[in-house]
Amino acid sequence: MYMKSQINILNIVLFVFVGLFMYNKVFAKTTFKMFSPGVLPKDNDFYERIAENQFNAMRKVGTNEDSLFADLKGLSKGELEQVYNSFGTRFYSWFGQTGFLAENGISGIKLDLFNWYKKELSKKQLSQMRMVWKSKGVEASF
């Protein structure tokens, strides 16, 4: 009896993970709009580090909102666009943090930076973040 219930639970878990994986592969399409930032004052590594900092501020349970805003302070329109491009799309986990399952498309979905903001920030913070981008002339789709 005990062994049968263990097998049933394992079958259910396997079914759920296979279903999530297939959903992501078949239905979950993320749009990623590349910007053309033009000539930038710093090398690409600078913008990739900022994109990585944005990711690290959101990837674990509990978002570091102060870091998100501080990293973007003083950047021009083209620089913000390059941060967005450098972020690309990254797996966002439905379970609150990234890890093996999310990064392999089993328990998450690929999102661009703007969609990560939508998932991680409160309405008030999202409005503030939108102003950071729009004040520099970047059309932010969040």
Secondary structure as the mmCIF struct_conf table of DSSP 4:
data_model
#
loop_
_struct_conf.conf_type_id
_struct_conf.id
_struct_conf.beg_label_comp_id
_struct_conf.beg_label_asym_id
_struct_conf.beg_label_seq_id
_struct_conf.end_label_comp_id
_struct_conf.end_label_asym_id
_struct_conf.end_label_seq_id
HELX_RH_AL_P HELX_RH_AL_P1 TYR A 2 VAL A 26
TURN_TY1_P TURN_TY1_P1 PHE A 27 PHE A 27
BEND BEND1 VAL A 39 VAL A 39
BEND BEND2 PRO A 41 LYS A 42
HELX_RH_AL_P HELX_RH_AL_P2 ASN A 44 ARG A 59
BEND BEND3 LYS A 60 GLY A 62
HELX_RH_AL_P HELX_RH_AL_P3 GLU A 65 LEU A 72
TURN_TY1_P TURN_TY1_P2 LYS A 73 GLY A 74
HELX_RH_AL_P HELX_RH_AL_P4 LYS A 77 PHE A 87
STRN STRN1 THR A 89 SER A 93
TURN_TY1_P TURN_TY1_P3 TRP A 94 PHE A 95
BEND BEND4 GLY A 96 GLN A 97
BEND BEND5 GLY A 99 GLY A 99
HELX_RH_AL_P HELX_RH_AL_P5 PHE A 100 GLU A 103
TURN_TY1_P TURN_TY1_P4 ASN A 104 GLY A 105
BEND BEND6 ILE A 106 SER A 107
STRN STRN2 GLY A 108 ASP A 112
HELX_RH_AL_P HELX_RH_AL_P6 LEU A 113 GLU A 120
BEND BEND7 LEU A 121 LEU A 121
HELX_RH_AL_P HELX_RH_AL_P7 LYS A 123 LYS A 134
TURN_TY1_P TURN_TY1_P5 SER A 135 GLY A 137
#
